[in-house]
Structures are given as C-alpha cells and as structure tokens.
Amino acid sequence: MATSELIRRIDGWLAANRPVYYTRLRPGVNETSLLDFESRLGLKLPESFHALYLWKDGQEESCFESLHGNRMFMSLANIIETKQTLDGMIGTDFEEPSWWRRGWVPFLGNGGGDHLCLDLFAEDSGAAGQLIAFWHEDPDRPIEFPNLDAWLLQLADSMEGGNLEIL
C-alpha cells in the first residue's frame, strides 16, 4: 500500500476519533524544510519519512498525549535537538559503539529519553530503513518494524481495527 494512502487513513481516523489530539498536530512542513533538515543532519531520509512530515510536523511541544503506545510524534526541530544531543554523547557517555549510532533518527519519543528511531544504515543487524527501539538505560536495540511503511500500516490497521494502544 502506498505511503500516501496509509497517511490518508491515519489522518481520517485521527480526525474522526481523536479530534482534540488531531488539533494538536503541527501543520506539515514543505519539501525545502525537509531538504534543509536532511542537510543539517547530513543524512538522506526515505520518501516515506518525507511524506509523513509533509503531512504533519509532529505534535505541539505542549501536547503530552501519545500517538502510539507511549510515544509522542516528534517535530523536526525536536528531532534535531534530540539527535544532536545523543550524537554528542558518542565516545563520552556512550562508550559502547552500539549504544547510539549516527544513522539513527528518532521520530517518536516517550519524553523520558526512549525513542523509536529510523535506522538508516543498519550497522548492527537488519536492513537499512528499519525502525529500532532506543532505550536510554537498556542496551537492547530491538528492531520493531522492517521500515516506516510497515509501521504506518500497523498504525492504520490498529486504529481502524479498534485495537490502537495508547498509554
């Protein structure tokens, strides 16, 4: 299923079933903003990531409701700030190379330092583009989804199936 169709399904469900949360989502960015974002990170992001952020730029910083599970949808500005902080900890706080990788881009977070990350290089295992869980106090880095579209599909299906988990 095309990324645009998955996002359309998610958008419709959120507007109809979580209208207050939906109003707290930030407007999407433009392609120029995404290219600048990539340039600042020094990374090339997949088209599905572009499509997601063209739709919405995360949720308002003052909104603490989760989009999925216990994770909030991060804005591009929050991603840059978080990623720069974590990248800056490599070699000091993160002495073990596999604790944090420069190719990881957090886009969902729980507010406590844990994130779902787009793994652009799969240096440790799996395939580039997979989504991994980063736990700030646990070395386990499980692969949660093979790619962003798989996560979007699971999110849309769980919403429409009535089994979306929000903690």
DSSP file (Angstrom, degrees, kcal/mol; ACC not computed):
  #  RESIDUE AA STRUCTURE BP1 BP2  ACC     N-H-->O    O-->H-N    N-H-->O    O-->H-N    TCO  KAPPA ALPHA  PHI   PSI    X-CA   Y-CA   Z-CA
    1    1 A M              0   0    0      0, 0.0   152,-0.1     0, 0.0     5,-0.0   0.000 360.0 360.0 360.0 139.0    0.0    0.0    0.0
    2    2 A A     >  -     0   0    0      1,-0.1     4,-2.0     4,-0.0     3,-0.4  -0.312 360.0-123.6 -67.1 145.5    1.3    3.5   -0.9
    3    3 A T  H  > S+     0   0    0      1,-0.2     4,-2.6     2,-0.2     5,-0.2   0.895 111.8  56.5 -54.5 -43.3    2.6    5.7    1.9
    4    4 A S  H  > S+     0   0    0      1,-0.2     4,-2.0     2,-0.2    -1,-0.2   0.864 106.6  49.5 -61.2 -36.1    0.2    8.4    0.9
    5    5 A E  H  > S+     0   0    0     -3,-0.4     4,-2.2     2,-0.2    -1,-0.2   0.900 110.3  50.2 -69.5 -40.7   -2.8    6.0    1.3
    6    6 A L  H  X S+     0   0    0     -4,-2.0     4,-2.4     1,-0.2    -2,-0.2   0.924 112.0  47.5 -62.2 -44.2   -1.6    4.9    4.8
    7    7 A I  H  X S+     0   0    0     -4,-2.6     4,-2.9     1,-0.2    -1,-0.2   0.882 109.5  53.9 -65.6 -37.6   -1.2    8.6    5.9
    8    8 A R  H  X S+     0   0    0     -4,-2.0     4,-2.5    -5,-0.2    -1,-0.2   0.917 109.7  48.1 -61.3 -42.8   -4.7    9.4    4.5
    9    9 A R  H  X S+     0   0    0     -4,-2.2     4,-2.3     2,-0.2    -2,-0.2   0.922 113.7  46.4 -63.6 -44.8   -6.1    6.5    6.6
   10   10 A I  H  X S+     0   0    0     -4,-2.4     4,-2.7     2,-0.2     5,-0.2   0.922 112.4  50.8 -63.6 -44.7   -4.3    7.7    9.7
   11   11 A D  H  X S+     0   0    0     -4,-2.9     4,-2.5     1,-0.2     5,-0.2   0.935 111.7  46.9 -58.9 -48.8   -5.4   11.3    9.1
   12   12 A G  H  X S+     0   0    0     -4,-2.5     4,-1.9     1,-0.2    -1,-0.2   0.903 113.5  48.1 -62.1 -42.4   -9.0   10.4    8.7
   13   13 A W  H  X S+     0   0    0     -4,-2.3     4,-3.0     2,-0.2     5,-0.5   0.936 112.8  47.3 -66.3 -45.7   -9.1    8.1   11.7
   14   14 A L  H  X S+     0   0    0     -4,-2.7     4,-2.3     1,-0.2     8,-0.4   0.922 111.8  50.7 -61.8 -43.9   -7.4   10.7   14.0
   15   15 A A  H  < S+     0   0    0     -4,-2.5    -1,-0.2    -5,-0.2    -2,-0.2   0.886 119.7  36.8 -60.6 -38.9   -9.7   13.5   12.8
   16   16 A A  H  < S+     0   0    0     -4,-1.9    -2,-0.2    -5,-0.2    -1,-0.2   0.834 130.5  26.5 -83.0 -34.2  -12.8   11.4   13.5
   17   17 A N  H  < S+     0   0    0     -4,-3.0    -3,-0.2    -5,-0.2    -2,-0.2   0.661 131.1  28.8-110.9 -19.9  -11.7    9.5   16.6
   18   18 A R     X  +     0   0    0     -4,-2.3     4,-3.0    -5,-0.5     5,-0.2  -0.426  67.7 157.2-135.3  60.2   -9.2   11.7   18.4
   19   19 A P  H  > S+     0   0    0      0, 0.0     4,-1.7     0, 0.0     5,-0.1   0.825  73.2  51.3 -61.7 -34.4  -10.2   15.2   17.4
   20   20 A V  H  > S+     0   0    0      2,-0.2     4,-0.6     1,-0.2     3,-0.1   0.947 114.3  43.6 -67.6 -46.4   -8.6   17.0   20.3
   21   21 A Y  H >4 S+     0   0    0      1,-0.2     3,-1.5     2,-0.2     4,-0.4   0.921 109.8  58.2 -60.9 -43.2   -5.3   15.3   19.7
   22   22 A Y  H >< S+     0   0    0     -4,-3.0     3,-1.3    -8,-0.4    -1,-0.2   0.868 102.1  53.5 -56.3 -39.1   -5.6   15.9   16.0
   23   23 A T  H 3< S+     0   0    0     -4,-1.7    -1,-0.3     1,-0.2    -2,-0.2   0.693 102.8  59.8 -70.5 -16.5   -5.8   19.6   16.5
   24   24 A R  T << S+     0   0    0     -3,-1.5    36,-2.9    -4,-0.6     2,-0.3   0.466  81.2 103.9 -91.0  -2.6   -2.6   19.4   18.5
   25   25 A L  E <  S-A   59   0A   0     -3,-1.3    34,-0.3    -4,-0.4    33,-0.1  -0.612  76.1-121.5 -76.4 139.2   -0.7   18.1   15.5
   26   26 A R  E     -     0   0A   0     32,-2.6    31,-1.1    -2,-0.3    32,-0.1  -0.491  32.9 -94.5 -79.4 149.2    1.5   20.7   13.8
   27   27 A P  E     -A   56   0A   0      0, 0.0    30,-0.5     0, 0.0    29,-0.2  -0.248  50.9 -94.3 -58.7 151.9    1.0   21.5   10.2
   28   28 A G        -     0   0    0     27,-0.9    26,-0.2    28,-0.3     2,-0.1  -0.208  37.3-122.7 -63.6 158.7    3.2   19.7    7.7
   29   29 A V        -     0   0    0     24,-2.6     2,-0.2    27,-0.1    -1,-0.1  -0.421  25.1-108.9 -93.0 174.1    6.4   21.2    6.5
   30   30 A N     >  -     0   0    0     -2,-0.1     4,-1.7     1,-0.1     3,-0.3  -0.578  31.4-102.5-100.2 170.2    7.4   21.8    2.9
   31   31 A E  H  > S+     0   0    0      1,-0.2     4,-2.4     2,-0.2     5,-0.2   0.841 120.5  58.3 -62.0 -34.6    9.9   19.9    0.8
   32   32 A T  H  > S+     0   0    0      1,-0.2     4,-2.2     2,-0.2    -1,-0.2   0.904 105.1  50.5 -62.1 -41.2   12.5   22.8    1.3
   33   33 A S  H  > S+     0   0    0     -3,-0.3     4,-2.4     1,-0.2    -1,-0.2   0.887 110.1  50.1 -63.3 -39.1   12.3   22.4    5.0
   34   34 A L  H  X S+     0   0    0     -4,-1.7     4,-2.6     2,-0.2    -2,-0.2   0.894 109.9  49.7 -66.9 -39.8   12.9   18.6    4.7
   35   35 A L  H  X S+     0   0    0     -4,-2.4     4,-2.2     2,-0.2    -2,-0.2   0.889 112.1  48.4 -65.9 -38.3   15.9   19.1    2.5
   36   36 A D  H  X S+     0   0    0     -4,-2.2     4,-2.6     2,-0.2    -2,-0.2   0.904 110.2  52.7 -65.5 -41.4   17.3   21.6    5.0
   37   37 A F  H  X S+     0   0    0     -4,-2.4     4,-1.9     2,-0.2    -2,-0.2   0.931 110.3  47.3 -58.3 -48.3   16.6   19.1    7.8
   38   38 A E  H  X>S+     0   0    0     -4,-2.6     4,-1.9     1,-0.2     5,-1.8   0.902 111.4  51.5 -60.1 -42.0   18.5   16.4    5.9
   39   39 A S  H  <5S+     0   0    0     -4,-2.2    -2,-0.2     1,-0.2    -1,-0.2   0.912 108.6  50.3 -63.3 -43.1   21.4   18.8    5.2
   40   40 A R  H  <5S+     0   0    0     -4,-2.6    -1,-0.2     1,-0.2    -2,-0.2   0.863 117.1  41.0 -63.7 -35.6   21.6   19.7    8.9
   41   41 A L  H  <5S-     0   0    0     -4,-1.9    -1,-0.2     2,-0.2    -2,-0.2   0.699 103.0-131.8 -83.5 -20.0   21.7   16.0    9.8
   42   42 A G  T  <5 +     0   0    0     -4,-1.9     2,-0.3     1,-0.3    -3,-0.2   0.823  69.4 114.5  70.2  31.2   24.0   15.1    7.0
   43   43 A L      < -     0   0    0     -5,-1.8     2,-0.6    -6,-0.2    -1,-0.3  -0.951  65.2-132.2-134.7 150.3   21.6   12.2    6.1
   44   44 A K        -     0   0    0     -2,-0.3    -9,-0.0    -3,-0.1    -5,-0.0  -0.925  28.5-154.5-102.7 122.7   19.3   11.2    3.3
   45   45 A L        -     0   0    0     -2,-0.6     5,-0.0   -11,-0.1    -7,-0.0  -0.677  21.1-101.0 -99.3 150.8   15.9   10.2    4.5
   46   46 A P    >>  -     0   0    0      0, 0.0     4,-1.7     0, 0.0     3,-0.8  -0.246  31.0-111.5 -68.3 157.7   13.5    7.8    2.7
   47   47 A E  H 3> S+     0   0    0      1,-0.3     4,-2.8     2,-0.2     5,-0.2   0.825 116.7  61.5 -57.8 -33.8   10.5    9.2    0.8
   48   48 A S  H 3> S+     0   0    0      2,-0.2     4,-2.1     1,-0.2    -1,-0.3   0.863 103.2  50.1 -63.8 -34.7    8.1    7.7    3.4
   49   49 A F  H <> S+     0   0    0     -3,-0.8     4,-2.1     2,-0.2    -1,-0.2   0.919 110.6  50.0 -67.1 -43.0    9.7    9.9    6.0
   50   50 A H  H  X S+     0   0    0     -4,-1.7     4,-2.1     1,-0.2     5,-0.2   0.942 110.4  49.9 -57.5 -47.9    9.3   12.9    3.7
   51   51 A A  H  X S+     0   0    0     -4,-2.8     4,-1.5     1,-0.2    -1,-0.2   0.894 108.9  52.4 -60.5 -41.3    5.6   12.0    3.2
   52   52 A L  H  X S+     0   0    0     -4,-2.1     4,-2.3     1,-0.2    -1,-0.2   0.919 114.7  40.8 -60.8 -44.8    5.0   11.7    6.9
   53   53 A Y  H  < S+     0   0    0     -4,-2.1   -24,-2.6     2,-0.2    -1,-0.2   0.684 108.0  59.4 -84.4 -17.3    6.4   15.2    7.7
   54   54 A L  H  < S+     0   0    0     -4,-2.1   -26,-0.2   -26,-0.2    -1,-0.2   0.821 110.9  46.1 -69.8 -31.0    4.8   16.8    4.7
   55   55 A W  H  < S-     0   0    0     -4,-1.5   -27,-0.9     1,-0.3     2,-0.3   0.974 134.0  -9.8 -71.7 -58.6    1.5   15.6    6.3
   56   56 A K  E  <  -A   27   0A   0     -4,-2.3     2,-0.8   -29,-0.2    -1,-0.3  -0.997  53.1-137.9-145.9 143.3    2.3   16.8    9.9
   57   57 A D  E     -     0   0A   0    -31,-1.1    20,-0.1   -30,-0.5    -4,-0.1  -0.484  64.6 -87.7 -97.6  60.3    5.4   18.1   11.7
   58   58 A G  E     -     0   0A   0     -2,-0.8   -32,-2.6    17,-0.2    -1,-0.3  -0.245  65.7 -54.2  70.3-159.8    4.8   16.1   14.8
   59   59 A Q  E     -A   25   0A   0     14,-2.4    16,-0.2   -34,-0.3   -34,-0.2  -0.767  64.8 -78.3-115.5 162.9    2.7   17.3   17.6
   60   60 A E    >   -     0   0    0    -36,-2.9     3,-1.8    -2,-0.3    -1,-0.1  -0.260  39.0-123.2 -57.7 144.2    2.8   20.5   19.7
   61   61 A E  T 3  S+     0   0    0      1,-0.3    -1,-0.1     3,-0.1    -2,-0.0   0.786 112.1  56.0 -61.4 -27.7    5.6   20.5   22.3
   62   62 A S  T 3  S+     0   0    0    -38,-0.1     2,-0.6     2,-0.0    -1,-0.3   0.429  87.7  93.4 -86.1   1.6    2.9   21.2   25.0
   63   63 A C    <   +     0   0    0     -3,-1.8    -4,-0.1   -39,-0.1   -42,-0.0  -0.855  47.3 177.4 -97.5 121.1    0.9   18.1   24.0
   64   64 A F        +     0   0    0     -2,-0.6     2,-0.2     2,-0.1    -1,-0.1   0.203  40.0 117.4-110.7  14.9    1.9   15.1   26.0
   65   65 A E        -     0   0    0      1,-0.1     2,-0.2   -44,-0.0    -2,-0.1  -0.585  65.6-118.6 -78.9 145.0   -0.6   12.6   24.6
   66   66 A S        -     0   0    0     -2,-0.2     6,-0.3     3,-0.2     3,-0.2  -0.556  12.2-156.7 -83.2 147.8    0.9    9.6   22.8
   67   67 A L  S    S+     0   0    0      4,-2.5     2,-0.3     1,-0.3     5,-0.2   0.854  85.2   3.0 -81.7 -43.1    0.3    8.9   19.1
   68   68 A H  B >  S-B   71   0B   0      3,-1.6     3,-2.3    96,-0.1    -1,-0.3  -0.981 124.7 -30.0-150.8 128.2    1.1    5.2   19.5
   69   69 A G  B 3  S-c  166   0C   0     96,-3.6    98,-3.5    -2,-0.3    -3,-0.2  -0.445 122.7 -33.9  61.2-128.2    1.9    3.2   22.6
   70   70 A N  T 3  S+     0   0    0     96,-0.2     2,-0.4    97,-0.2    -1,-0.3   0.069 114.0 109.5-108.9  23.9    3.6    5.5   25.0
   71   71 A R  B <   -B   68   0B   0     -3,-2.3    -4,-2.5    40,-0.1    -3,-1.6  -0.855  54.6-148.5-112.4 135.6    5.3    7.5   22.2
   72   72 A M  E     -D  109   0D   0     37,-3.9    37,-2.1    -2,-0.4     2,-0.7  -0.646  28.8-107.3 -94.6 154.2    4.7   11.0   21.1
   73   73 A F  E     -D  108   0D   0     -2,-0.2   -14,-2.4    35,-0.2    35,-0.2  -0.736  39.2-140.7 -86.2 112.7    5.2   12.2   17.5
   74   74 A M        -     0   0    0     33,-2.5   -16,-0.1    -2,-0.7     2,-0.1  -0.479   6.0-128.4 -81.4 142.3    8.3   14.4   17.4
   75   75 A S     >  -     0   0    0    -16,-0.2     4,-2.4    -2,-0.2   -17,-0.2  -0.404  29.4-108.2 -76.6 162.7    8.6   17.6   15.4
   76   76 A L  H  > S+     0   0    0      1,-0.2     4,-2.5     2,-0.2     5,-0.2   0.898 121.9  53.2 -58.8 -40.2   11.6   18.1   13.1
   77   77 A A  H  > S+     0   0    0      1,-0.2     4,-2.2     2,-0.2    -1,-0.2   0.907 110.2  46.8 -62.7 -41.0   13.0   20.7   15.5
   78   78 A N  H  > S+     0   0    0      2,-0.2     4,-2.7     1,-0.2     5,-0.2   0.867 110.0  53.8 -68.8 -36.5   12.7   18.3   18.4
   79   79 A I  H  X S+     0   0    0     -4,-2.4     4,-3.3     2,-0.2     5,-0.3   0.942 109.5  47.9 -61.3 -47.8   14.3   15.5   16.3
   80   80 A I  H  X S+     0   0    0     -4,-2.5     4,-2.7     1,-0.2     5,-0.2   0.940 113.8  46.7 -59.6 -48.0   17.3   17.8   15.5
   81   81 A E  H  X S+     0   0    0     -4,-2.2     4,-1.9     2,-0.2    -1,-0.2   0.929 116.8  43.5 -60.7 -46.5   17.7   18.8   19.2
   82   82 A T  H  X S+     0   0    0     -4,-2.7     4,-2.6     2,-0.2     5,-0.2   0.929 115.4  47.9 -65.4 -46.6   17.4   15.2   20.4
   83   83 A K  H  X S+     0   0    0     -4,-3.3     4,-3.3    -5,-0.2     5,-0.3   0.906 110.6  50.9 -64.7 -42.2   19.7   13.7   17.7
   84   84 A Q  H  X S+     0   0    0     -4,-2.7     4,-2.0    -5,-0.3    -1,-0.2   0.900 111.5  49.1 -62.3 -39.8   22.4   16.3   18.3
   85   85 A T  H  X S+     0   0    0     -4,-1.9     4,-0.6    -5,-0.2    -2,-0.2   0.953 115.8  42.0 -62.4 -49.8   22.3   15.6   22.0
   86   86 A L  H >< S+     0   0    0     -4,-2.6     3,-1.1     1,-0.2     4,-0.4   0.905 114.0  51.1 -67.7 -41.7   22.6   11.9   21.5
   87   87 A D  H >< S+     0   0    0     -4,-3.3     3,-1.3     1,-0.2    -1,-0.2   0.888 106.6  56.6 -59.9 -37.6   25.2   12.1   18.7
   88   88 A G  H 3< S+     0   0    0     -4,-2.0    -1,-0.2    -5,-0.3    -2,-0.2   0.645  99.4  60.2 -69.3 -14.7   27.2   14.4   21.0
   89   89 A M  T X<>S+     0   0    0     -3,-1.1     5,-3.0    -4,-0.6     3,-1.6   0.540  76.1 115.0 -89.8  -8.2   27.3   11.7   23.7
   90   90 A I  B < 5S+h   94   0E   0     -3,-1.3     5,-0.2    -4,-0.4     3,-0.1  -0.448  85.1  12.8 -64.2 129.4   29.1    9.2   21.4
   91   91 A G  T 3 5S+     0   0    0      3,-2.6    -1,-0.3    -2,-0.2     4,-0.2   0.269 132.4  48.7  87.8 -11.5   32.5    8.4   22.8
   92   92 A T  T < 5S+     0   0    0     -3,-1.6     3,-0.3     2,-0.2    -1,-0.2   0.545 127.6   8.9-118.1 -84.9   31.8   10.0   26.2
   93   93 A D  T   5S+     0   0    0     -4,-0.3     2,-0.9     1,-0.3     3,-0.2   0.875 135.0  51.2 -65.9 -36.2   28.6    9.0   27.8
   94   94 A F  B   < +h   90   0E   0     -5,-3.0    -3,-2.6     1,-0.2    -1,-0.3  -0.757  63.7 157.8-103.0  85.1   28.1    6.3   25.1
   95   95 A E        +     0   0    0     -2,-0.9    -1,-0.2    -3,-0.3    -2,-0.1   0.815  57.2  78.3 -77.3 -31.0   31.4    4.5   25.2
   96   96 A E  S >  S-     0   0    0     -3,-0.2     3,-2.2     1,-0.1     4,-0.5  -0.705  80.9-141.3 -79.6 120.8   30.0    1.3   23.6
   97   97 A P  T 3  S+     0   0    0      0, 0.0     3,-0.5     0, 0.0    -1,-0.1   0.795  97.8  55.1 -55.8 -32.1   29.6    2.0   19.9
   98   98 A S  T 3  S+     0   0    0      1,-0.2     3,-0.2     3,-0.1    26,-0.1   0.475  85.2  83.7 -83.8   1.3   26.3    0.2   19.6
   99   99 A W  S <  S+     0   0    0     -3,-2.2     2,-0.3     1,-0.3    -1,-0.2   0.929 110.8   0.1 -68.6 -43.1   24.6    2.3   22.3
  100  100 A W  S    S-     0   0    0     -4,-0.5     2,-0.4    -3,-0.5    -1,-0.3  -0.986  70.2-156.9-146.2 136.4   23.8    5.1   19.8
  101  101 A R    >   -     0   0    0     -2,-0.3     3,-1.7    -3,-0.2   -14,-0.1  -0.898  22.8-132.2-115.8 143.6   24.5    5.3   16.1
  102  102 A R  T 3  S+     0   0    0     -2,-0.4    -1,-0.1     1,-0.3   -15,-0.1   0.733 106.2  63.6 -64.1 -21.7   24.8    8.5   14.0
  103  103 A G  T 3  S+     0   0    0      2,-0.0    17,-2.7    16,-0.0     2,-0.4   0.375  81.5 100.8 -84.2   5.0   22.5    6.9   11.4
  104  104 A W  E <   - E   0 119D   0     -3,-1.7    15,-0.2    15,-0.2    27,-0.1  -0.783  52.0-169.0 -94.1 133.6   19.6    6.7   13.9
  105  105 A V  E     - E   0 118D   0     13,-2.4    13,-2.8    -2,-0.4     2,-0.2  -0.937  13.0-147.0-122.7 105.7   16.9    9.3   13.6
  106  106 A P  E     + E   0 117D   0      0, 0.0    11,-0.2     0, 0.0   -23,-0.1  -0.512  29.9 159.2 -71.1 136.6   14.4    9.4   16.5
  107  107 A F  E     +     0   0D   0      9,-2.4   -33,-2.5     1,-0.4     2,-0.4   0.477  63.9  45.7-134.4 -12.2   10.9   10.4   15.4
  108  108 A L  E     +DE  73 116D   0      8,-1.4     8,-2.1   -35,-0.2    -1,-0.4  -0.992  68.0 173.6-126.3 141.0    8.7    9.1   18.3
  109  109 A G  E     -DE  72 115D   0    -37,-2.1   -37,-3.9    -2,-0.4     6,-0.2  -0.988  35.4-142.8-146.6 155.1    9.6    9.6   21.9
  110  110 A N        -     0   0    0      4,-2.0     5,-0.1    -2,-0.3   -39,-0.1   0.397  49.3-112.6 -97.9   3.4    8.2    9.0   25.3
  111  111 A G  S    S+     0   0    0      3,-0.4     4,-0.1   -39,-0.1   -40,-0.1   0.367 104.5  82.9  83.1  -6.7    9.5   12.1   27.0
  112  112 A G  S    S-     0   0    0      2,-0.2     3,-0.1     0, 0.0    24,-0.1   0.214 117.9 -85.0-114.3  13.4   11.8   10.1   29.2
  113  113 A G  S    S+     0   0    0      1,-0.4     2,-0.4    22,-0.1    23,-0.0   0.473  92.8 117.5 100.2   2.5   14.7    9.5   26.8
  114  114 A D        +     0   0    0     21,-0.2    -4,-2.0    22,-0.1    -3,-0.4  -0.838  39.7 177.6-105.8 143.8   13.4    6.5   24.9
  115  115 A H  E     -EF 109 134D   0     19,-2.3    19,-3.1    -2,-0.4     2,-0.6  -0.954  37.1-128.3-143.2 155.6   12.7    6.6   21.2
  116  116 A L  E     -EF 108 133D   0     -8,-2.1    -9,-2.4    -2,-0.3    -8,-1.4  -0.956  44.3-164.2 -98.8 126.1   11.6    4.8   18.1
  117  117 A C  E     -EF 106 132D   0     15,-3.2    15,-2.4    -2,-0.6     2,-0.6  -0.885  26.4-127.9-120.6 142.3   14.3    5.5   15.5
  118  118 A L  E     -EF 105 131D   0    -13,-2.8   -13,-2.4    -2,-0.4     2,-0.8  -0.781  27.4-149.8 -78.6 123.2   14.6    5.2   11.8
  119  119 A D  E     -EF 104 130D   0     11,-3.3    10,-3.2    -2,-0.6    11,-0.6  -0.853  16.8-178.3-102.3 102.5   17.9    3.3   11.3
  120  120 A L  S    S+     0   0    0    -17,-2.7    -1,-0.1    -2,-0.8   -16,-0.1   0.708  78.1  25.6 -78.1 -21.1   19.4    4.5    8.1
  121  121 A F  S    S-     0   0    0    -18,-0.2     7,-0.3     7,-0.1    -1,-0.2   0.605  81.0-144.1-120.8 -15.7   22.4    2.2    7.9
  122  122 A A        +     0   0    0      5,-0.2     6,-0.1   -19,-0.1    -3,-0.0   0.923  31.9 168.3  49.2  53.1   21.7   -0.9   10.0
  123  123 A E  S    S+     0   0    0      1,-0.2    -1,-0.1     4,-0.1     3,-0.1   0.785  72.5  39.7 -66.0 -27.8   25.3   -1.1   11.2
  124  124 A D  S    S-     0   0    0      1,-0.4     2,-0.3   -26,-0.1    -1,-0.2   0.843 128.1 -46.0 -95.6 -36.7   24.4   -3.7   13.9
  125  125 A S  S    S+     0   0    0      2,-0.0    -1,-0.4     0, 0.0     2,-0.2  -0.943  94.8  44.3 179.2 168.8   21.9   -6.0   12.1
  126  126 A G  S    S-     0   0    0     -2,-0.3     2,-0.4    -3,-0.1     0, 0.0  -0.517  87.7 -48.0  85.7-150.3   18.9   -6.0    9.9
  127  127 A A    >   -     0   0    0     -2,-0.2     3,-1.8    19,-0.1    -5,-0.2  -0.957  56.6 -93.4-131.1 144.8   18.3   -3.7    6.9
  128  128 A A  T 3  S+     0   0    0     -2,-0.4    -8,-0.2    -7,-0.3    -7,-0.1  -0.263 111.1  34.9 -53.5 137.0   18.7    0.0    6.2
  129  129 A G  T 3  S+     0   0    0    -10,-3.2    19,-0.4     1,-0.3    -1,-0.2   0.334  85.3 136.0  97.2  -5.5   15.4    1.8    6.9
  130  130 A Q  E <   -F  119   0D   0     -3,-1.8   -11,-3.3   -11,-0.6     2,-0.5  -0.250  54.8-121.3 -69.8 163.7   14.3   -0.4    9.7
  131  131 A L  E     -FG 118 145D   0     14,-2.8    13,-2.7   -13,-0.2    14,-1.5  -0.938  32.1-174.4-109.4 126.0   12.8    1.1   12.9
  132  132 A I  E     -FG 117 143D   0    -15,-2.4   -15,-3.2    -2,-0.5     2,-0.5  -0.859  24.4-120.2-119.4 154.0   14.6    0.3   16.1
  133  133 A A  E     -F  116   0D   0      9,-2.4     2,-0.6    -2,-0.3   -17,-0.2  -0.797  20.9-158.9 -90.7 131.1   13.8    1.0   19.8
  134  134 A F  E     -F  115   0D   0    -19,-3.1   -19,-2.3    -2,-0.5     2,-0.6  -0.961   6.3-170.7-109.8 117.5   16.3    3.1   21.7
  135  135 A W  B >   -I  138   0F   0     -2,-0.6     3,-1.2     3,-0.5   -21,-0.2  -0.946  16.6-147.6-108.2 120.6   16.1    2.6   25.5
  136  136 A H  T 3  S+     0   0    0     -2,-0.6    -1,-0.1     1,-0.3   -22,-0.1   0.723  96.7  32.0 -65.0 -21.4   18.2    5.1   27.3
  137  137 A E  T 3  S+     0   0    0      1,-0.1    -1,-0.3    -3,-0.0   -23,-0.0   0.300 112.2  67.8-115.6   8.5   19.0    2.8   30.2
  138  138 A D  B <   -I  135   0F   0     -3,-1.2    -3,-0.5     2,-0.1    -1,-0.1  -0.994  65.7-147.5-133.3 130.7   19.0   -0.6   28.4
  139  139 A P        +     0   0    0      0, 0.0     2,-0.2     0, 0.0    -1,-0.1   0.620  66.7 110.8 -74.0 -10.4   21.5   -1.8   25.8
  140  140 A D        -     0   0    0      1,-0.1    -5,-0.5    -6,-0.0    -2,-0.1  -0.470  44.1-175.8 -67.6 131.4   18.8   -3.8   23.9
  141  141 A R        -     0   0    0     -2,-0.2    -7,-0.1    -7,-0.1    -1,-0.1  -0.630  12.5-170.4-126.3  70.1   18.0   -2.2   20.5
  142  142 A P        -     0   0    0      0, 0.0    -9,-2.4     0, 0.0     2,-0.7  -0.318  25.8-122.2 -68.2 144.2   15.2   -4.4   19.1
  143  143 A I  E     +G  132   0D   0    -11,-0.2   -11,-0.3     1,-0.2   -17,-0.0  -0.770  31.4 179.1 -80.0 118.6   14.0   -4.0   15.5
  144  144 A E  E     +     0   0D   0    -13,-2.7   -12,-0.2    -2,-0.7    -1,-0.2   0.800  65.2  10.1 -93.6 -32.6   10.3   -3.1   15.8
  145  145 A F  E     -G  131   0D   0    -14,-1.5   -14,-2.8     1,-0.1    -1,-0.3  -0.993  65.0-128.7-146.0 147.4    9.4   -2.7   12.2
  146  146 A P  S    S-     0   0    0      0, 0.0     2,-0.3     0, 0.0   -19,-0.1   0.748  89.6 -16.9 -69.6 -22.2   11.3   -3.5    8.9
  147  147 A N  S  > S-     0   0    0    -17,-0.2     4,-1.5     1,-0.1     3,-0.2  -0.970  74.9 -88.5-168.6 174.6   10.6    0.0    7.6
  148  148 A L  H  > S+     0   0    0    -19,-0.4     4,-2.7    -2,-0.3     5,-0.2   0.869 121.0  56.5 -65.5 -38.4    8.5    3.1    8.1
  149  149 A D  H  > S+     0   0    0      1,-0.2     4,-2.6     2,-0.2    -1,-0.2   0.873 104.0  53.8 -63.2 -35.6    5.7    1.9    5.8
  150  150 A A  H  > S+     0   0    0      2,-0.2     4,-2.3     1,-0.2    -1,-0.2   0.901 110.7  46.9 -64.1 -39.9    5.3   -1.3    7.9
  151  151 A W  H  X S+     0   0    0     -4,-1.5     4,-2.8     2,-0.2    -2,-0.2   0.930 111.9  49.9 -65.8 -45.2    4.9    0.9   11.0
  152  152 A L  H  X S+     0   0    0     -4,-2.7     4,-2.8     2,-0.2     5,-0.2   0.904 111.6  49.3 -59.9 -41.4    2.4    3.2    9.2
  153  153 A L  H  X S+     0   0    0     -4,-2.6     4,-2.9     2,-0.2     5,-0.2   0.930 112.2  47.1 -63.7 -46.0    0.4    0.1    8.0
  154  154 A Q  H  X S+     0   0    0     -4,-2.3     4,-2.5     2,-0.2    -2,-0.2   0.900 113.4  49.5 -63.0 -39.9    0.4   -1.4   11.5
  155  155 A L  H  X S+     0   0    0     -4,-2.8     4,-2.2     2,-0.2    -2,-0.2   0.947 113.7  44.6 -63.8 -49.5   -0.7    2.0   12.9
  156  156 A A  H  X S+     0   0    0     -4,-2.8     4,-2.6     1,-0.2     5,-0.2   0.927 115.3  48.1 -61.3 -46.0   -3.5    2.5   10.4
  157  157 A D  H  X S+     0   0    0     -4,-2.9     4,-2.3     1,-0.2     6,-0.2   0.905 111.9  49.1 -63.0 -41.7   -4.7   -1.1   10.8
  158  158 A S  H  <>S+     0   0    0     -4,-2.5     5,-2.1    -5,-0.2     6,-0.7   0.872 112.5  48.9 -67.9 -35.4   -4.7   -0.9   14.6
  159  159 A M  H ><5S+     0   0    0     -4,-2.2     3,-1.2     4,-0.2     5,-0.2   0.972 116.8  40.0 -63.9 -54.1   -6.6    2.4   14.5
  160  160 A E  H 3<5S+     0   0    0     -4,-2.6    -2,-0.2     1,-0.3    -1,-0.2   0.788 113.5  55.7 -69.4 -27.5   -9.3    1.1   12.1
  161  161 A G  T 3<5S-     0   0    0     -4,-2.3    -1,-0.3    -5,-0.2    -2,-0.2   0.503 111.6-118.5 -83.3  -4.2   -9.4   -2.3   13.8
  162  162 A G  T < 5S+     0   0    0     -3,-1.2    -3,-0.2    -4,-0.5    -2,-0.1   0.687  88.7 101.6  78.1  18.6  -10.2   -0.7   17.2
  163  163 A N      < +     0   0    0     -5,-2.1     2,-0.3    -6,-0.2    -4,-0.2   0.013  37.5 144.5-125.4  31.0   -7.0   -2.0   18.9
  164  164 A L        -     0   0    0     -6,-0.7     2,-0.6    -5,-0.2   -96,-0.1  -0.542  42.3-141.8 -67.7 128.3   -4.8    1.0   18.9
  165  165 A E        +     0   0    0     -2,-0.3   -96,-3.6     2,-0.0     2,-0.4  -0.848  24.6 174.3 -98.3 122.3   -2.8    1.0   22.1
  166  166 A I  B      c   69   0C   0     -2,-0.6   -96,-0.2   -98,-0.2   -99,-0.0  -0.991 360.0 360.0-127.2 121.4   -2.2    4.4   23.7
  167  167 A L              0   0    0    -98,-3.5   -97,-0.2    -2,-0.4    -1,-0.1   0.408 360.0 360.0-104.7 360.0   -0.5    4.6   27.1
